[in-house]
Amino acid sequence: MKFLHAADIHLDSPLCGLSAYPDAPAERLRTATRSAFVRLIDTALAEQVDFLVIAGDLYDGGWKDFNTGLFFVRQMGRLQQAGIPVYLLHGNHDADSDMTSRLVLPENVHVFSSRKAQTFRIDALCVALHGHSFRTRETLDNLLPGYPDAVAGWLNIGVLHTALEGYSAHARYAPCSLAELQARGYQYWALGHVHEQQLWELPDCTIAFPGNLQGRHVRETGARGALLVHAEEDRITRVQPLELDVLRWAVLDVDLAAAEDFEQAVRLVGQALRQLLDSLPEEHPAAVRVRLQGATAIHATLLARQSQLRQEVIAQAVALDADRLWIEKVQLATTPLSSPAQADADWQDTLLELDRLVQAAAQDPDWLKKRAEVVQQALGKVPNEVLQFAPELEALRQDTATALPDWLAQSARLLQARLQQDGGQG
């Protein structure tokens, strides 16, 4: 016997941080979560699994229209025609209170109750699935005490949307511990909510997060997918990770310490992008955040030419493969080489004072509000064709108050670099 365990699909959720850039592959980004879900259904059919478990957050809150629900029903219909049942649990994003509209689902889709824990039995396989859907998004109580006892002699699968303990990056919905899960006596726990894949193979109990099906922003890098679980009678024999995402996120660190001029720095970025591209599956595009690092003699030059630098990095990606490499952002984190001027105490004090002034300004809301109004007026006069090639300016115009402290810090770094390059003179 084998089944698929998936979670955190977030159908039709936008991919964050991409749409503001004119070179973004809009159609591919818009449909990424759907395409990954189609791959999940294709896999279920190809593997002829006995059933599919979805452990919460199928949706991303209420639908904008019925197309999201119609898409899901259509995919469930494919499984129904193949005789594959689906066991669906609602998590915080698709809790009963958040879904303002619903469609009647095909008969092969079984939704766990949000009133109390519910058990679905598959008599032919001697499998019992136990689950409790979220009624409200803010489900902060431990739901485990309400789960039923294991069915003796059967394979018992617990389905739960939970943060477990120790996952501070995720809201603490339905918190519980590994020991509490193991104590229920189930052979497998199909969990959801944590977007990173995790697997614990404990004595007589396997506990797993499959991770989300498709990465949605740069904090969700690497392969994403689901788990193919194999079992014999009442024992789990193998848990097989599957890569089902259709677009991958990556953070690429490039050391520019060896760069002697701007052009060489660009070439080093191109070489790093080539290595990244070679490491990806052939069919996968990648949204890449490039982070430039290292102590380099051209630090001031890079700061002064940041807008051009982004376009040069994009050009390197386009030359390699315009359909598979997209630059989400270029972050400059290089530092200047040490110089004799830095050893001078007075010179160091000057730089420290500049840092202090910038930090003080960034923490003064009245000052920031006044400066934000001035910046807004100035940016309103910038031609659109300029903004098109300077996404950083467009981001500043859209949310000046939030972006202004970063711009202050960046300006201070540029000034420091210029002063250090000049040896502290003038």
Secondary structure, 3 states (H helix, E strand, C coil): CEEEEECCCCCCCCCCCCCCCCCCCHHHHHCHHHHHHHHHHHHHHHHCCCEEEEECCCCCCCCCCCHHHHHHHHHHHHHHHCCCCEEEECCCCCCCCCCCCCCCCCCCEEECCCCCCEEEEEHHHCEEEEECCCCCCCCCCCCHHHCCCCCCCCEEEEEEECCCCCCCCCCCCCCCCHHHHHHCCCCEEEEECCCCCEEEEECCEEEEECCCCCCCCCCCCCCCEEEEEEEECCEEEEEEEEECCCCEEEEEEEECCCCCCHHHHHHHHHHHHHHHHHHCCCCCCEEEEEEEECEECCHHHHHHCHHHHHHHHHHHHHHHHCCCEEEEEEEECCEECCCHHHHCHHHHHHHHHHHHHHHHHHCCHHHHHHHHHHHHHHHCCCCHHHHHCCHHHHHHHHCHHHHHHHHHHHHHHHHHHHHHHCCCCC
